[in-house]
Structure formats: structure tokens, C-alpha cells
Amino acid sequence: MIKAIPLKSLYALRKHPSLKPRTVVARTFHYKNLLGLEDHQCMIWPIAHSELLPPGYFIQATLSSQNGLLSIASIDELVDRNPDVHDSFLYELNAESYDENQTHYFPISSKVKTINKWNTYIQRCHAFWKNHGYLQIDTPTLVPSGGMETYIESFQTHYIDSSSQPIPQELPTSPEFALKKLLCDKYPPVYSINHSFRNHGELSNYHQPEFTMLEWYHLGASLEDLLNDTYDFIKTLHRALGSGISLKKTIINHTEIFERLVGVRLSDIQDHAAFLKFAKTKSSQIRDTDSWDDLYSKLFMEFVEPEIQKHPLCFIFDYPYQLAALSRKEGLICRRFETYIYGVEIGNGYHELCDGVELRQRAGVAVKKDPDFFKKMDGGLPPCCGNALGLDRLFMVLTSSTLISHHLPLPFHVATAAF
């Protein structure tokens, strides 16, 4: 069996042509119509060969040195091209002009550097919460109910039991239900960093159907305590990544900024018909079929979000009670806040609803999907505040990227059939 060496080891072969030819396993690429090779450590270009091999193939080949240039002496194996391989590293080559009469070595690709940075970032996330006394929980990926928010659609599947009966299951839209079950069982403060899933159109520069979510619960805390947790956590990661963006903090009352920018008081739009009539005077995006939540969200995105984008780090609190989800209600508002960095929503913090009876009233069909959760909540969730924070988005903004999938080795894409 031939032992293959990393491309990085070929530095010596170029400088010392008398060395014996060496065998490598690498992927082919083209630049300026000349052949190059890439593995997990570096890229080498150009590589001389009697014929120009097609790009994207994995080869096992023996390389030698001739006149200061590396060439392929023989090809031991050629593996068919993988159509899902993306030549994302080639933008670095295209940014410069390189002499094809000299062998060039390019260190580890920018994609791998970004993945290494992401791995360090995740390690720092875990360290923060463990240092604050939180217990890490590995929540399940197959659950009876993905969540209860009606505006979020979950992925659905079935478990086939021993009698061949299909049992509905879903992928979690967040680890909320799992963590709250444990808190009802008198667990200490808990956190989870796991993959969450959201269906129906969740694919854009800011969305992936599968993403990494941090969720934690601060027992006995106020919403202000949770906001401070969030701020300290973001600052810690900002330092760990060496981010250059500003984190100047702004705290905004949601109902006040909505009244100022949209021109209506929350108390005047409680009736859906009145709200619809008003909304039509403000935006062409309004439809007769819009729910109260739809009307509010459309006006918020059109008139309020442009203002939020002006602030480096913005906490918006006290939303209308219609948008409470599982947060506590107080009059016409609910006790929750959202975190934005330059207009990108990062997290969603709640002063958690602990009343099992009210929870059932809000949950609707979700009660039937996961009765175990609601039975535990009947016993009482300890007073706490919790936050769900998208780690992919936070990494994206702290590293000044414009694409949420920038750090993913294999980002989600819709496969097309080959004909």
C-alpha cells in the first residue's frame, strides 16, 4: 500500500529536486488554464502534466520536481468528480496575478480558516456558560413537537414502531420544550448549543433551514438580568474573535418607538378591523387577509427596522401582548426583548410564562403533540428568564460576513436532478 503525504510536505521537493518522487492524494483545480492541486492543508499551482486533468477530481499521484516546477510523474488513481464540491477557495487566486513559471504554495484555504475560527467560537460559547455555573444539555433532535409558534413551520417525519405503526415526530425549531421539561424536574440552570430546524422558505443570506441555536435559562432572574447576561456573552465573543465592529449598546422601548415612527398608539389598534383600516393608510403591502400579527410585523419591518439598523447593538423590549408566545403578559405588553446587531436579529429573550393553565390556553394544537411537556408545566416552571440566540448569525455579524453559511463546510442547498 502506498503511503500518501500532505501537499505541504512538497515544499522540500521543490527546493531539493534530488529527493525521490512522492505520492499525494489531492483534488485538481484550474487557474489560468493550468493545473493545480489542493488538500486539507494547502494548494500548489501550477502542476505540470502531459494533459490537463479536469477540475474537481480526486487523484492519487506521484509528483517529482523538474527545473523548479512540480510535475505529475504518474497517476495511481483518479476518482470521479464530486458535483457538490464548491471551488470557494479560488476567489483568493483570482484576486492576484501569479507567475505560471514559478511554483506557488497557498496555505490552508480561507474556508478552513473560517471553520477553525467557528470551532474556537463554539468552544468559547461553552466555556462562558460553564464558567457561570450552567449545566450543558444535549437536547434531542427527534421530538413529538417542534414548537408552538404558529408562524414557524417545523420539519415532520414518522417513527415506525415494532408493529409498523407510524408515530408522528418533528425536528425541533428550538430546544425550548426539552430544557423546560428539565427545569420542571428541578434541574439547575441549563443551557444548550444544538442544531434547530425551520421549514418553509428559511433560506437566504440570513437564514438556513438547519442552524445552531444557543438557549439558556437564568433561574430567579429578571428580564434586566437576562439582558445583562446577553450583553456580557456577546462582548466575550466579540473579544474572542477579535471583532472590529462597535458594540455600543442602545435599549429601546418597542411600543414607544412603534408609536413614534408609525404614528399610532398600541391602545388604539387592539381591534383588528380598526388596525387593518389604519395599516392600509400606511403601507401598500397590507392585505385584507393579514392577521393582527401580520399587520404589526409588516409595519414594524417597513418603519421601525430601518431605524434599528442605525444602532450597533440594540435591545428592544416590551412587545405587544399579541406577540407574547411563551412570555409573561402585563396589560397590553409582554415581558420580552429582542437583540439586534446593525439591524440583524440575533436573539429573543423572555420572562418566562410559568402558569400551566395559561400555557395550555395559548398552545392550541401543540398540547396534543407533546402532552408530557404540558403535564410537567402544570406542576410549575420555576421563575426564570430564558433567551434563544442564533449563533450562526452572531458569528456572521461579528466577523463582518454577509452570508450566514460562510462558516459551514456543507451549507444547505436544494439538490437538482441530473439528466
C-alpha positions in Angstrom: 0.0 0.0 0.0 1.4 3.4 -1.0 1.6 6.0 1.8 0.4 9.4 0.7 1.8 12.6 2.2 0.2 16.0 2.6 0.9 18.6 -0.1 2.6 20.8 2.5 5.5 18.3 2.6 6.3 19.1 -1.1 7.9 22.4 -0.1 11.2 20.4 0.3 10.7 18.6 -3.0 10.7 21.9 -5.0 13.9 23.1 -3.2 15.7 19.8 -3.5 15.0 18.1 -6.8 17.3 15.2 -5.9 14.7 13.9 -3.4 12.7 10.9 -4.5 9.3 11.5 -6.1 6.5 11.5 -3.6 2.9 10.3 -3.6 0.0 12.6 -2.7 -3.8 12.4 -2.6 -5.3 15.8 -3.6 -8.1 17.4 -5.6 -7.5 19.1 -9.0 -8.4 22.6 -9.9 -7.7 25.0 -12.7 -6.3 28.5 -12.6 -5.3 30.4 -15.7 -5.9 27.2 -17.7 -3.1 25.4 -15.7 -3.5 22.5 -13.3 -3.2 22.9 -9.5 -3.7 20.5 -6.6 -5.4 21.1 -3.2 -5.7 19.1 0.0 -6.8 20.0 3.5 -3.5 21.9 4.3 -2.6 23.9 1.2 -2.8 24.4 -2.6 0.0 24.1 -5.1 0.0 25.7 -8.5 0.9 25.1 -11.3 1.5 21.4 -11.6 3.0 20.2 -14.9 1.4 17.2 -16.7 1.2 15.9 -20.2 -2.6 16.5 -20.3 -4.8 19.0 -18.5 -6.8 16.9 -16.0 -10.4 18.1 -15.4 -11.0 20.1 -12.3 -12.7 18.7 -9.2 -11.3 15.2 -9.4 -9.5 13.5 -6.5 -6.3 11.8 -7.6 -3.6 9.7 -6.0 -0.4 10.7 -7.9 3.3 10.6 -7.7 5.0 14.1 -8.0 8.5 14.9 -8.9 10.5 18.1 -9.4 11.8 19.4 -12.8 13.5 22.7 -13.4 12.0 24.1 -10.2 8.4 23.1 -11.1 6.4 20.2 -9.7 5.1 17.7 -12.2 3.0 14.6 -12.1 5.2 11.6 -12.8 2.3 9.1 -12.7 -1.3 8.8 -11.7 -2.1 5.8 -9.5 -5.8 6.5 -9.1 -8.4 9.0 -10.5 -11.7 9.3 -8.6 -14.7 10.7 -10.3 -15.6 14.3 -9.7 -18.0 15.1 -6.8 -20.6 17.6 -8.3 -21.2 19.0 -4.8 -17.6 20.2 -4.4 -17.5 24.0 -4.5 -14.3 25.8 -5.5 -14.8 28.5 -2.9 -11.1 28.9 -2.4 -10.5 30.0 -6.0 -11.6 33.6 -5.3 -8.2 34.1 -3.5 -6.3 33.1 -6.6 -8.4 35.3 -8.8 -7.6 38.3 -6.7 -3.9 38.2 -7.6 -1.8 37.5 -10.7 0.7 34.7 -10.3 3.6 33.7 -12.5 3.0 30.3 -14.1 6.8 29.8 -14.4 7.1 29.5 -10.6 5.5 27.0 -8.2 3.2 28.8 -5.7 2.1 27.4 -2.4 -1.0 28.7 -0.8 -1.6 28.0 2.9 -4.7 26.5 4.3 -7.8 27.8 2.4 -9.9 30.7 3.8 -12.8 28.3 4.2 -10.9 26.0 6.5 -9.6 29.1 8.4 -13.2 30.2 8.9 -14.2 26.7 10.1 -11.4 26.7 12.6 -12.5 30.1 13.8 -16.1 28.9 14.2 -14.8 25.8 16.2 -12.9 28.1 18.6 -16.0 30.4 18.8 -18.2 27.4 19.8 -15.7 26.3 22.4 -15.7 29.8 23.9 -19.5 29.7 24.0 -19.5 26.5 26.1 -16.7 27.9 28.3 -18.8 31.1 29.1 -21.8 29.2 30.3 -19.9 26.5 32.2 -17.9 29.3 33.9 -21.2 30.8 35.0 -22.4 27.6 36.6 -24.8 26.3 33.9 -25.3 22.7 33.1 -24.9 21.8 29.4 -27.8 19.7 28.0 -27.6 17.8 24.7 -31.3 18.1 23.7 -32.9 15.5 21.3 -33.2 16.1 17.6 -36.3 13.9 17.2 -39.2 15.3 19.2 -43.1 15.0 19.4 -43.5 18.7 18.9 -41.0 21.1 17.2 -42.6 24.1 18.9 -45.8 26.0 19.4 -45.3 29.3 17.4 -47.9 29.2 14.6 -45.7 31.4 12.3 -42.8 28.8 12.4 -43.2 25.6 10.4 -41.3 22.5 11.6 -40.0 19.5 9.6 -42.1 16.5 10.1 -41.4 12.8 9.9 -42.5 9.5 11.5 -41.0 6.8 13.7 -42.2 3.3 12.7 -42.7 1.2 15.8 -42.4 -2.6 16.1 -46.0 -3.1 14.9 -45.3 -0.9 11.8 -47.4 1.9 13.1 -46.2 5.4 12.1 -45.8 7.8 15.1 -45.5 11.5 14.1 -42.3 13.2 15.1 -40.7 16.5 14.3 -37.4 18.3 14.2 -37.1 20.9 17.0 -37.4 24.6 16.0 -35.6 25.3 19.3 -34.6 23.3 22.4 -37.2 25.2 24.5 -39.6 22.3 25.3 -36.8 19.9 26.2 -35.0 22.4 28.5 -38.2 23.4 30.2 -39.1 19.8 31.0 -35.8 19.5 32.8 -36.3 22.8 34.7 -39.7 21.5 35.9 -37.8 18.4 37.2 -35.8 20.8 39.4 -32.6 20.8 37.3 -30.1 23.6 38.0 -29.7 26.4 35.4 -29.3 24.8 32.0 -28.1 25.8 28.5 -28.0 24.0 25.2 -26.0 24.5 22.0 -27.6 22.3 19.4 -29.0 22.3 15.8 -32.5 23.6 15.3 -34.6 23.4 12.2 -37.2 25.6 10.5 -39.1 24.8 7.3 -40.9 26.8 4.6 -38.6 29.4 2.9 -35.9 29.5 5.5 -33.1 30.0 3.0 -31.4 33.4 2.5 -28.3 35.3 3.4 -29.6 35.4 7.0 -31.4 32.0 7.1 -30.6 28.3 6.8 -33.2 25.6 7.4 -30.7 24.0 9.8 -28.8 26.3 12.2 -27.0 26.3 15.5 -29.0 27.8 18.4 -27.9 28.6 22.0 -30.7 28.6 24.6 -30.2 29.2 28.3 -32.4 29.7 31.4 -31.5 32.0 34.3 -33.4 30.9 37.3 -34.9 33.6 39.6 -33.8 36.3 37.2 -35.4 39.5 36.0 -35.6 40.4 32.3 -32.9 43.1 33.1 -30.6 40.3 34.4 -31.2 38.3 31.2 -30.4 41.4 29.1 -27.1 41.8 31.0 -26.3 38.1 30.5 -26.8 38.5 26.8 -24.7 41.7 26.6 -21.8 40.1 28.6 -21.9 37.0 26.4 -21.8 39.0 23.1 -18.9 41.1 24.5 -17.0 37.9 25.4 -17.3 36.5 21.9 -16.5 39.9 20.4 -13.2 39.8 22.2 -12.5 36.2 21.5 -12.9 36.7 17.7 -11.0 40.0 17.7 -14.0 41.6 16.1 -13.7 45.2 14.9 -17.3 46.1 15.0 -18.8 48.5 17.6 -20.9 47.2 20.4 -22.3 50.5 21.6 -25.5 49.4 23.5 -28.9 51.0 22.9 -32.1 50.0 24.8 -35.4 50.9 23.1 -39.0 50.5 24.3 -40.8 48.7 21.4 -44.2 50.3 21.9 -42.7 53.8 22.2 -40.6 53.5 19.0 -43.6 52.0 17.1 -45.8 54.9 18.2 -43.2 57.4 17.2 -42.3 56.0 13.8 -45.6 54.5 12.7 -47.8 57.2 14.2 -50.3 55.2 16.3 -50.7 54.1 19.9 -50.9 50.5 20.8 -54.2 51.0 22.7 -55.8 52.4 19.5 -55.1 49.3 17.4 -56.4 46.4 19.6 -59.4 45.9 17.3 -58.3 44.0 14.1 -60.7 45.9 11.8 -59.5 49.3 13.1 -55.9 48.2 12.8 -56.4 46.9 9.2 -58.0 50.2 8.2 -55.1 52.2 9.7 -52.4 49.9 8.2 -53.8 50.4 4.7 -53.2 54.1 5.0 -49.5 53.5 5.9 -48.3 50.7 3.6 -49.1 49.2 0.2 -48.0 45.8 1.5 -51.2 45.3 3.5 -53.7 42.7 2.5 -57.3 42.1 3.8 -56.3 38.5 4.8 -53.5 39.8 7.1 -53.8 38.8 10.8 -53.2 41.2 13.6 -49.7 39.8 13.9 -49.1 40.2 10.2 -50.2 43.8 10.2 -47.9 44.6 13.1 -44.9 42.8 11.6 -45.3 44.5 8.2 -45.4 48.0 9.7 -42.6 47.2 12.1 -40.3 46.0 9.2 -41.2 48.9 7.0 -41.0 51.8 9.5 -39.0 50.6 12.6 -36.3 48.2 11.3 -34.6 50.9 9.2 -34.1 52.9 12.5 -32.8 49.8 14.3 -30.1 49.3 11.6 -28.5 52.6 12.7 -27.6 51.1 16.1 -24.6 48.8 16.5 -26.2 46.8 19.3 -29.8 47.3 20.1 -32.1 45.7 22.7 -35.8 46.2 22.1 -38.2 45.3 24.9 -41.9 45.3 25.8 -43.6 44.0 22.7 -47.4 43.9 22.2 -49.1 41.1 24.2 -50.3 39.6 20.9 -46.7 38.7 20.3 -46.1 37.1 23.7 -45.5 33.4 22.6 -44.4 31.9 25.9 -43.5 35.2 27.7 -45.5 36.8 30.5 -48.2 39.3 29.8 -48.5 42.6 31.6 -51.5 44.7 30.4 -51.1 45.4 26.7 -47.4 44.3 26.6 -45.5 41.2 27.1 -42.2 40.9 29.0 -39.7 40.0 26.3 -36.9 41.6 24.3 -35.1 41.0 21.1 -31.4 41.6 20.3 -30.2 43.2 17.1 -26.7 44.0 15.8 -26.8 46.5 13.0 -30.4 45.5 12.2 -29.8 41.8 12.2 -31.9 39.9 14.8 -29.7 37.8 17.0 -31.8 36.7 20.0 -35.1 36.5 21.6 -35.3 36.8 25.4 -38.4 36.1 27.6 -39.5 36.5 31.2 -41.0 33.0 31.0 -44.6 32.1 31.5 -44.8 29.7 34.4 -48.6 29.2 34.7 -49.5 25.8 33.2 -53.2 26.7 32.7 -52.5 29.9 30.7 -49.8 28.0 28.8 -52.4 25.4 27.6 -54.7 28.2 26.5 -52.0 29.7 24.3 -50.7 26.4 23.0 -53.6 25.1 21.0 -52.8 22.0 19.0 -49.3 21.7 20.5 -50.9 20.3 23.6 -51.9 17.1 21.8 -48.5 16.8 20.1 -46.4 16.8 23.4 -48.7 16.2 26.4 -45.7 15.3 28.5 -44.4 18.9 28.3 -47.7 20.3 29.4 -48.1 17.8 32.3 -44.7 18.9 33.6 -45.6 22.6 33.1 -48.8 22.0 35.1 -46.5 21.3 38.1 -44.9 24.7 37.6 -41.9 26.0 35.8 -39.6 27.7 38.4 -39.5 31.5 37.9 -36.9 32.2 35.3 -35.9 34.1 32.2 -34.7 32.4 29.0 -33.0 33.5 25.8 -32.7 31.8 22.4 -29.8 33.2 20.4 -28.8 32.3 16.8 -25.0 31.5 16.9 -24.6 31.4 13.2 -26.0 35.0 12.8 -23.9 36.3 15.7 -20.8 34.8 14.2 -21.7 36.3 10.8 -22.0 39.8 12.1 -19.0 39.6 14.5 -16.8 38.5 11.6 -18.4 41.1 9.2 -19.6 38.4 6.8 -22.6 38.9 4.6 -23.6 35.2 4.5 -24.9 33.1 7.4 -23.5 29.9 5.8 -20.0 31.3 5.4 -18.6 29.0 8.1 -20.4 25.9 7.1 -18.4 23.1 5.3 -21.6 21.9 3.6 -24.3 24.5 3.6 -27.8 23.5 2.7 -28.7 23.7 -0.9 -31.6 22.4 -2.9 -30.4 19.5 -5.0 -31.4 19.3 -8.6 -31.8 16.1 -10.6 -29.1 15.3 -13.1 -30.2 14.4 -16.6 
